Amino acid sequence: MADAFRAEWGRVVATLIRVTGDWDLAEECAQDAFTLALRRWAADGVPERPGAWLTTVARNRAIDRLRRAAIGAAKLREVAAMAVADQGPEPTLDERDGVPDDRLRLMFTCCHPALALESQVALTLRTLAGLSTSEIGRAFLVASPAMAKRLVRAKQKIRDAAIPYRVPPAHLLSERTPAVLAVLYLLFNEGYSASAGADPIRRNLTDEALRLARVLVALLPDEPEAAGLLALMLLHDARRATRLDDAGDLVTLEQQDRSGWDAAEIAEGVELLEGALHRGRPGPYQVQAAIAACHATSPAPADTDWAQIAGLYGHLATFVPTPVIALNRAVAVGMADGPAAGLAMVDELAKSGELSGYYLLAATRADLLRRLDRSTEAAAAYRQALELAPTEAERRFLRRRLTATEPATEIEPATD
């Protein structure tokens, strides 16, 4: 059931929004369909085409709701005639105003310039990807209640401004492209390293992000950042099979079996990146793809050019001056110039308070202290990271590191 939700939520909601024009109605009817599926499928099994089943149920719920609300007969007929998902091939790029998928159309609708950029991204992740408010909040480092208010305000803005569900004309696509790229980037990241839940990797989200990124590159062939983002996704996705061991535990980059990396994805990613860079309009996704390429093309961990990676992170900070980028640069500096240099940068970040509560800050500090043989301090930092880590897979990894770092303590025998 969880797999069906992740795979079909965006398709069902996007289709209902297109037909009804009502965002809240679409989400509520989709939720009703999934609730009914939870009961029916437990008894009858998952149907052969779960997407079609869910869309049909959601459509019927929408008809009932519209009928009770006495909405016009024309709208009822449109909903009743709505095509069921999965009944035909994906339309080509020259259909539906050049956008071949309701989900991508929904992205461009959410990414209207009347909305703040973060609201555009958050609304799309909620509506299209079905991410929870808390998951989106973690992606933005924002508390869940604050994110909930942001989503409500975004929907109200769409309703009050009568923003239509449509793709803008070609000459206006570029103004919405940054937000669409940001949505795909966060969607991929949530699948590649889940912010919550038992599964550290959510394959359906990474696959969906890759699929939509390919469509976007075809739609915007002259946009180097679209190609850069797809290259970035491919270069990371190439390592997916080696990121977990047989027990489902995380495997660090240096310990991954590089023979298990997908050479075809790496080659495609590098080719896309080179083509994008040749256009002479660098941007943050191209720089991140260049960093990923440094890792993906290194035959062994010792061959990694950490000095170049540190320089690229410095360049990335000119585009995205965030504390998370600064933390990543500190890691690279720690590898290139030694852990003491990296630790000094991490301690400065910690003093700023900008990453307070971010478990990777504590985990990075712990690793640098471990490499400096400062075991007591490293153990304390690992314990702090362990308290903040959002997923069980990450907590298991940190427990192993803590156990290996902590000085052994003798347990006194119990007395009667």
Secondary structure, 3 states (H helix, E strand, C coil): CHHHHHHHHHHHHHHHHHHHCCHHHHHHHHHHHHHHHHHHHHHHCCCCCHHHHHHHHHHHHHHHHHHHCCCCHHHHHHHHCCCCCCCCCCCCCCCHHHCCCHHHHHHHHHCCCCCCHHHHHHHHHHHCCCCCHHHHHHHHCCCHHHHHHHHHHHHHHHHHCCCCCCCCCHHHHHHHHHHHHHHHHHHHHHHHCCCCCCCCCCHHHHHHHHHHHHHHHHHCCCCHHHHHHHHHHHHHHCCHHHCECCCCCECCHHHCCHHHCCHHHHHHHHHHHHHHHCCCCCCHHHHHHHHHHHHHCCCCHHHCCHHHHHHHHHHHHHHCCCHHHHHHHHHHHHHHHCHHHHHHHHHHHHHHCCCCCCHHHHHHHHHHHHHCCCHHHHHHHHHHHHHHCCCHHHHHHHHHHHHHHCCCCCCCCCCC
